[in-house]
Amino acid sequence: MMRIKTAVAVIMSVAIMALAVPAMAQEVPPEQMALARKYIDLTDHASVFEITMVEIGIGTMSQIVQQNPELSEQTNTAVGKILEEYRARKGELLDQFARVYATRFTIDELQEIVTFYSTPTGQKLAQANSEVNADLQSVMKVFTNNVRPEFFAKVRAELRAQGFKL
């Protein structure tokens, strides 16, 4: 069963990457990329790159220190050094984010987006997005937990009404 789940996950990952490649491979005019990058810069208040790198650093440190507790201080220093090396790569990731937007929005649409996010309301929205998304996920979790048993019960009742024994 585990092999089947793993195979399905691999197949789905390959399919998703195959679908993403055409969009990523498109030639995008420099002015369109610039607008998309400006949008990314205006809305990166969650500091996705930094948070991701710190999480990777913490995970790496935990794994090494768990196996070699005596290397805690040295590992911490090494993680800090490597994090500094990766700091210069932030632009690469944000450029890739920008390309995703540039392939999905026209220059005019990107200009409208950038114009909005340059306003105080747009900046407020950009700053609140990560907190709002976390709140939305909490609301969705409560909704799902409440609806799941009710939905299940209603489907069972419907099947019973049709004469099926469950």
C-alpha positions in Angstrom: 0.0 0.0 0.0 2.8 2.4 0.9 4.5 1.7 -2.5 1.3 2.6 -4.3 0.9 5.9 -2.3 4.6 6.7 -3.1 4.1 5.9 -6.8 1.0 8.1 -7.0 2.8 10.9 -5.2 5.7 10.7 -7.6 3.4 10.5 -10.7 1.5 13.5 -9.5 4.6 15.5 -8.8 6.0 14.8 -12.3 2.6 15.7 -13.8 2.5 19.0 -11.9 6.1 19.8 -13.0 5.3 19.0 -16.6 2.3 21.4 -16.5 4.4 24.1 -14.9 7.3 23.9 -17.4 5.5 25.4 -20.4 4.5 28.5 -18.4 8.0 28.8 -16.9 9.7 28.4 -20.3 7.7 31.2 -22.0 9.6 34.2 -23.1 8.4 37.1 -21.1 9.2 40.7 -22.1 11.6 42.4 -19.7 9.1 45.2 -18.9 6.5 42.5 -17.9 9.1 40.7 -15.7 10.0 44.1 -14.1 6.4 44.8 -13.2 5.9 41.3 -11.9 9.1 41.6 -9.8 7.9 45.0 -8.5 4.7 43.3 -7.4 6.7 40.6 -5.6 8.9 43.3 -3.9 5.8 45.2 -2.8 4.1 42.2 -1.3 7.0 40.2 0.2 6.2 41.3 3.8 6.1 37.7 5.0 9.8 37.4 3.9 9.2 34.0 2.4 12.8 33.4 1.5 14.2 34.3 5.0 11.6 32.2 6.8 12.2 29.2 4.5 15.9 29.4 5.0 15.7 29.7 8.7 13.3 26.7 8.8 15.8 24.7 6.7 18.7 25.8 9.0 16.8 24.8 12.1 15.9 21.4 10.6 19.5 20.8 9.6 20.8 21.8 13.0 18.3 19.6 14.8 19.2 16.6 12.7 22.9 17.0 13.1 22.8 17.9 16.9 20.4 15.0 17.5 23.0 12.6 16.2 26.0 14.6 17.5 25.0 16.6 20.6 28.6 17.6 21.3 28.6 19.6 18.1 25.8 22.0 19.0 27.8 25.2 19.1 29.9 24.3 16.0 26.7 23.3 14.1 25.0 26.6 15.1 28.0 28.5 13.7 28.1 26.5 10.5 24.4 27.0 9.9 24.8 30.7 10.4 27.6 30.8 7.9 25.7 28.8 5.3 22.6 31.0 5.8 24.8 34.0 5.0 25.9 32.3 1.8 22.3 31.7 0.7 21.2 35.3 1.5 22.5 36.4 -1.9 20.2 33.8 -3.6 17.0 35.6 -2.5 16.8 37.5 -5.8 16.9 34.2 -7.8 13.8 32.9 -5.9 11.9 36.2 -6.1 12.7 36.3 -9.9 11.2 32.9 -10.3 8.1 34.1 -8.4 7.9 37.1 -10.7 8.1 34.9 -13.7 5.1 32.9 -12.5 3.1 36.1 -12.3 4.5 37.5 -15.5 3.3 34.4 -17.4 -0.2 34.7 -16.0 -0.9 38.5 -16.2 -0.5 40.9 -19.1 1.6 44.1 -18.8 -1.6 46.1 -18.3 -2.8 43.8 -15.6 0.5 43.8 -13.8 0.6 47.6 -14.0 -2.9 47.7 -12.3 -1.7 45.3 -9.6 1.5 47.3 -8.9 -0.5 50.5 -8.8 -2.9 49.1 -6.3 -0.2 47.5 -4.1 1.7 50.9 -4.2 -1.3 52.5 -2.4 -1.6 52.6 1.4 -4.6 50.1 1.2 -2.5 47.8 -1.1 0.4 47.9 1.4 -2.0 47.2 4.3 -3.3 44.2 2.4 0.2 42.9 1.6 1.2 43.2 5.2 -1.9 41.5 6.5 -1.9 38.7 4.0 0.1 36.1 6.0 -2.0 36.7 9.1 -5.2 36.7 7.1 -4.3 33.5 5.4 -3.5 31.9 8.8 -6.9 33.0 10.1 -8.6 31.7 7.0 -6.9 28.3 7.4 -8.2 28.2 11.0 -11.7 29.1 9.9 -11.5 26.4 7.2 -10.3 23.8 9.7 -13.2 24.5 12.0 -15.6 24.4 9.1 -14.2 21.1 7.8 -14.2 19.5 11.3 -17.8 20.5 11.8 -19.1 19.6 8.4 -17.3 16.3 7.9 -19.4 14.2 10.4 -22.6 16.0 9.4 -21.9 15.3 5.7 -21.0 11.7 6.3 -24.3 11.2 8.3 -26.4 12.8 5.6 -24.8 10.6 2.9 -25.5 7.5 5.1 -29.1 8.6 5.6 -29.5 9.2 1.9 -28.2 5.7 1.1 -30.5 4.2 3.8 -33.4 6.1 2.3 -32.6 4.4 -1.0 -32.8 1.0 0.7 -29.2 0.3 1.2 -28.0 -1.2 4.5 -24.8 0.3 6.0 
